[in-house]
Amino acid sequence: MQNVKQYVTGSGNSSLRGFFSSDSVDFDPPSLSLRQNIMKAKAKIVYNLADGATGDDEENAIKDEMVQSENSYELIRMIAAIDGWAGLDDELPEGHLDPIASRLAQVLDQRDYVVYQLIRRYLILLDYNSSPNLGDCFVRLLLWPNEFQADEFDLLLSRKNEILKGVTSATMRQRENMVAAALVHPDVIQQYLAATPHRWNELVALMYEVNYARRICFSLARLDIQPLYNEIDDMVEPFPARTDLERIACRDTCRILRPEFSAAAKAVEVYGTNASKTTINRFVRTLMAALDNFPATLPAPTAVGAIVTALGAVGNTFGDLLTAITDLPDALEGILTLGGFLDSDGDDKARFLISELQSQGWLAHTAFPVKLNMVNALLSGSTDDDDENAIVRVMEAAKVYDQAELYQLAAAATWESLYSSFDGDEYDTLENTLNQPV
């Protein structure tokens, strides 16, 4: 309420009626919505601060107004009022744009992340730092009257691809709060297996796939390969440890995430040590064997034997597989490290890797830390047109796949580094890429 009063009195009025008819909101179609009018008032404040010469006080006030925003539409409106990213660059010091980009990434995530949309639909979401989770949504839906459940389950399943894409992106970008919000506790899955509601098998498969996407992408983003063998185990682990529904969900998730697996392998191929390359190549070979020989029923000694062979071992039982994985030397490697980004040839490798990833359609699916390392490698030292164009390709791929990641990247690389390294047509292209969020 104090926040509302600030804008009412700032318009020279003491009532909402006066505020609604004031110059502070007298543009665009009139509205009787308090939220819309506060949004317009904030945009007008930014516009007035940027109108004419801007000193330190005005620059700080613009930055603070934007960074304090907790609403994507409001922040987008403020950025439009200052003529987009180009206007921000013209009016503010470069260092002011980084916290604005970070805030923009955050509010876009809060608006666009399908998991948050579902939580807002079924529950109450007051704090994005400690949100309810997707499993809580499924629990709430079981409490709905039966006559309303079927349509809602149909709606939820119609968004399956969006849900999995959002969870994958959030995890590959290491957005911890978003990843936590996607959790579906095993107890929730057991509730659905017991209750068998409308399309229960598809709902349970979705829950399994969400959890697998979280687990797999968490490891891929960190290049921690050893835990990923658990998913290979799960594809052939017999009942009662794994049901066929769970095994199939594991397989389907790994198939969906092939671009993410491929992007990680390509990054290690370019920047990894020989030991790292051996580790990830062995894993990819084993994963492909598991996917290509996935058994419809168990036991399946032929399928398990193909996986064990891919590991360089001998055997055809699940126990043989566990032994082969346990005996792998990869455990000594731990989390794979990619070095040489800032070496003298680091920018050459970055350009090559970006070109390879883009040509295969994997660039957007590359983990955020790798994207950022490639951008920083290209920004180190002198930056020529080829370096600038490669950076733009990374930014454009991020924007198309997940708009929030574009601004997450810009903030992490810092606008000062980007601004000082670009010129000419490449600068215009970068600025246009960032210019106006939607």
N, C-alpha and C positions, 0 to 999 in steps of 0.2 A: 504493500500500500504506500509506503514511503517513496518507492520508486515511481509510482503513478503520480503522486503529489509533486514530485520534482518536475515532471514534464508539464503538468497542469499549471503550476506557478511559473514555470519557465516561459510559458506562452503568454504570461501577463493576465492570467485568469485564476479564479478561485473555484470554478465549477467545471464539471465534465462538459456541460453544454457549451460553455464559453471556449473550452479547449478544442472541442470538435469543430467550431466555426472560426478558429484563430488562424493567423498566417502560418503558424507552425505546421499545420496539416493541410493548408489550402493549395494542394496540387494533386493531380491524378483524380480519379473518380472519388467523390466524397464517400465516407464510410461511417457507419454508426458502431463499428467494432472498436473497442478500447485497444485491443492488441494492434489492429491495423493502424490506428492513429498514433500510437506510441512508436510503431515502426517508422511511420512517415516523419514523426517529429525527430527521431534520431537521425534519419537520413538528411533532414533539413539542417540539423545542427552541424553535421559533417560538411554539408554543402557550404554553409555560411562560414565555417572555419577555414575552408579551402579557398573561398572567394577572395581574390586579391592576394596581397603579400602574406606569407605565412612565416612567422617567427617560431622560436623554440616552443613557446607556450601553445600556440595553435597546433604545431606538429605533434606535441605530446598529447594534447587533448584529443586529436583525431585518432591517434594510436590507441589511447586508453578507451575511447568510446567503442572502438571495434574489438579490442581484445576482451573487453568486459561482456560483449554480446554472448548470449547463450542460445541464440535462435538463428538457424541457417538463413531463413528468408530475410530476417532483419539485417544480418551481416551482408548478405548479397545485395540488399537494397542500399546499404551504406556505401559499399564498394562501387555500385553503379552511380551513386550520387557524386562520386569523385572521379568519374570517367574510367572506372576499371583499374586494372593493374598498372596501366600506363599513367593514370592519374595519381595513383599511390606513389609511383616512382618519381613523378614530377614534384609532388608536394612534400614528400617525407624523406628523411635520411634513409639510406639503404638498410641500416640496422633495425629500423622500425618495422620493416616489411616482414621480417622473420617471425615475430610473435603473431602478427596478423595472419600470416600463412598457416602457422600452427593452429591458431584458433579456427580458421576456416576449415582446415582438415578435420578438426574435432567436431564442429557442428554439422558438417556434411556427413560425417560418419553417423552422428546421432540421428540425422534425418533419413539417410538412405539405407542403413544397415537393416536388412530384412528381419533379423532377430530382434532388434530393438522395436521395429514396427509391430511385430507380433506380441512382444511384451506389453507395449502400449495398448494394444487391442484387447488383450485378455486380462491384464493385471494393471498395477499402478507403478509407474516408473518415475521416481522423484530424484534419484541420484545415480548418474551414469557410472560413478566410481564404485558403487556397490549395488549393481542391478540384480533383479531377479534373473533367472535363467530360462532357457528354452524348455528345459524339463518341467519347470513350474507351470509353463503354459499348457503343456500336455496334461499335467495333473488337473489344472483348472477345467480343461475341456471335458474331462471325465465326469465333472460335477454338473455339467449342463444337463437340462432335461433331454431325454432321449430323442424327442421329436425335432430338436434343433441340432443335434450332434452331427448327423450325416452331412448336411449342407456345409457345415463348418469344416469338417474333416476333408470334404471334397475341395473346398477353397484352400485349405492348408497344403494339400498334396499338389494342387495346381501350381504352387509356388516352390516346389521342391528344387528346381534348378537354381532359382534365385537364392534360396537358402544356402545351398551347398556352395555356390559361387561366393556369396558374401562371407561365409565362414572360412573358406579357403583364402580369400583375399585378406581378411582381418588377421588370420594366423600367419600368413607369409609376410605381412607387414608388421608383425609383432605388436599388435594393438591388444595389450593384455586384458583390458576391461571388456573388450568386445569378444575376445576368445573365451573369457570366463562366462560371459552371458550366453554362450552357445552350448554350455554343458547340459547333457541329458544324463542324469544319474541312472545307474543300472536298475535301481529300485523302481524307477518310473517305467522302464521297459518291462519289468516283471508285472507291473500293474496292468499294462495293456495286454500282455500275453495271457493274463488271468481273466480279464474282462472281455476280451475279443469284441471290441466295438466295431462299427462300420469301417470296412477296409483296414482292419487291424494289422494285417500282415504288411501292407504298404507303409503304414504309419511306423511300425516297428523297424522296418527296413530303413526308413528315413532317419530314425533316431540313431540306429547303428552307423549309418553313413556319415551323419554329422559328427559323431564321436570319432570315427576313423579319420575324417578330414582334419579334425583338430589335432589328433595325435600325429598323423603323418606330416602335416605341414609344420607343426612345431619342430619336429626333428629336421625337416628339410631346410627350414629357414636358418637353423643353426648349423647345418651340415653335420648333424650327429647321426651317422648312418647305422650304428649298431642297433639302436632300438627299433629301427624299421624292419628288422628281421622278424619281429613279433608278428607283423602283419602277414608275412609269408607263412609263419607257423599257423596263424588263425585260419588261413585258407584250407588247410588240410588237417586241422586238429579235430579228432572225432568227437561225437556226442558221448557223454553229456557236457563235456567242457565247452563245445561250440555246437550250436544248432546249424542246420543247413541255411536257415534264414540269415544268421549272422555271418557264416562263411561267404555266402553270396554277396552280402552287403560289403564285406571286406574287398572281395574281388572287384565289385562294381566301382567302389571308391578309388581303388588303385588304377582302374581303367580311366576314370574321369581325370585323375591327377597325372596322367602320363606327361602332359606338357610341363608340369612342375618338376617331375622326376628328370625329364630330359634337360630342362634348363639348368638344374643343379649339376648334372653330370657334365654338361658343356662348360660350365664355369670352372669346375675342378680340372677339366681337360686343359683349359687355357692357363689357369693360375695356380693349380695345385701342385704339390710335390709328387714325385713318382709313387711314393707310398699311398698318398691320397688317391691318385688315379687308379691304382690297383684296387684299393678299397671300394671305391664307388663303382668301378667297372664290374667287379665281382658281384656287388649287390644288384646292379641293374640286370646283369645276366641271370641271376637267380630269380629276380622278380619276373622277368619275361618268361622264364621256365614255369613259374607258378601260374601265371596268367594263361599261358598257352596250353597248359596241361590241367587246367582247373577241373577237378572231378565233380560230377553231379552227385555222386554218392560216395560214401566211405565204408570200408577201407578202400584205398586206391593205390596199391603198391607201384603200379607203373608211373602214375603221376608223381608220387613222392620220390620214386627213383630218379626221375628226370630232374627234380629240384636238387636232390642230393648230388647228382652228377654235375650240375651247374656250379655247385660249391666246391667241386674238385674232390669229393669224397665218394664213398661206396656205401650202398644200402638202399632199402626200399620201404622202411617202416618209419612211423612218426618218431620213434625213439632214435633211429639213425639220423633223422633230420636234426633233432635237437642236439645230438652229440656233434654233428658236423658244424652247426652254428656255434656251439660252445667252444669248439676247438679252433675257430677262426682267429687269425692273428689280428683282425681288424680292431678288436677290443683294445689293443695296445695303441692304436692310432687316436682313439678318442674322437673329439669333435675336430673335423677337418678344418684346417686353416688355409685361407687363400692369401698368398703373399705376393709381393712384387707390384702391387697397384701403383706405388709411388716410385718404383725403380725407373731407370732411364728409358726403358722400353714399356713401362706400364701403360702409357697412353696408346701405344701401338696395339698392345694386347686388348685394351678396352675397346678400341675401334673394331678390331677383328671380332671380338666376342659379341659386341652389339650387332654387327652385321650378320653373324651366324645365327644368333637368337632371333633376329627379325626375319631372316629368310625362312626359318622353320616355323614361325608363328609362336615362338616361345618367349619373346621379350616381355610381354605383359605378364607372363606367368613366373617370371624370375623373382626370387626373394628380394625383399626391400634392401637388406644389407648389401647384396651384390649390386643392385642398381645404384645405390649410393656410392659404393666403392668405385664403380666404373665412372660415375660422374666426377667424383673427386680426383680420380686418376687423370681424367681429361682436363680438369681445371688446374692441375699442378703444372708449374712452369709456364712456358708460353703456350697460348691456345690459338690454333689456326682454324681455318674454315671447316676442315674435316672434323676436328675435335668438336667444334660448335654444333655442326650438323648431327654428329653422333649423340651429343647430349640432348638435342631437341628430339631425336627419335625416342630416347628413353622417356622423356617427359610426355611426348604425345602418346606413346603406348600406355603409360600409366593413366593418362587422362581418359582414354577411350575405355579402358578396362574398369577403372575405379577412380572417379574424379578426385576423391579425397587424397589419394596417394600422390597426385600431382603436387598438391600444396604441401604435403608431408615431405616430399623430396626437395621442393624449393626451400623450405625452412631448414632442413637438415644440411643441405649444401651451402646455405646462406645466400641471400640475394646479393650481398656485397661481392662475393666470389663470382657469382654468375654475371652480375652487371659489369664488373671490371674486366671480365674475360671475353665478353661478346661485343661485336660491333657489326655495322652494316646490315645486310639483309638478314643475317642469322639472328641478330639482336631483335629485329622486328618480328621474326618468326617466333622466337622465344616469348617475347612480350605478348604477342597475339595468342599464343597457347595458354598463357596464364591469365589473359586479360579479364574475362568476365565469367565467373562461375555461374552455374545454372542450377 
